[in-house]
Amino acid sequence: MIAIDLGAPKKQATYADYLQTPEGGKFQLIAGEILEMTSPSLYHQEILLNIISEFRHFLNKNKIGKVFVAPLDVYFSETEVYQPDIILLLTESFSKMKENKIEGAPDLVVEVLSPSTAYYDLKYKKSIYEKNGVREYWIVDPIDKTIEIFELQNGKFISTGELSKNEIAKSRLIAGLEVSLGVIF
């Protein structure tokens, strides 16, 4: 008799399994599955640097928080550990900074879409960010050259609109934090 595998449930990976991945790699633990992400494009990196530059300038001037860039782990649970493109923590959230990770929801997360991550960024990770209390989520689309900003209201993300061309992306969470799309793209 031949045994047939009827699709037995796969064991979920945990944070301990995730910690066994090679250092410096771009891995994420999504829904209990360790996924290796491809390297971002040069254009993706340019967009990240432009946003980081604007955020750092603002934060250095106002001394209200810190900004970080991937790869840096954000631990939500034993089966959900992400490396958002950009992570912003306000000073009241600094207790979430641990030696090698952010533990809990950052105040603001930015994800720049890429072919390998778009589904996760737009759907799954967005729902986890919402559920865990990320207060503001920016989705940057390098192809359409748009930014959509989601604000957490009563536990749900509400879109504040999609911006394009030379419009200004303004944080509702952080008064005065503004970035011209003309600078980003």
Secondary structure by P-SEA (a helix, b strand, c coil): ccccccccccccccaaaaaaccccccccccccbbbbbccccaaaaaaaaaaaaaaaaaaaaccccccccccbbbbccccbbbbccbbbbccccccccccccccccccbbbbbbccccccccccaaaaaaaaacccbbbbbbccccbbbbbbbcccbbbbcccccccbbbbbcccccccccccccc
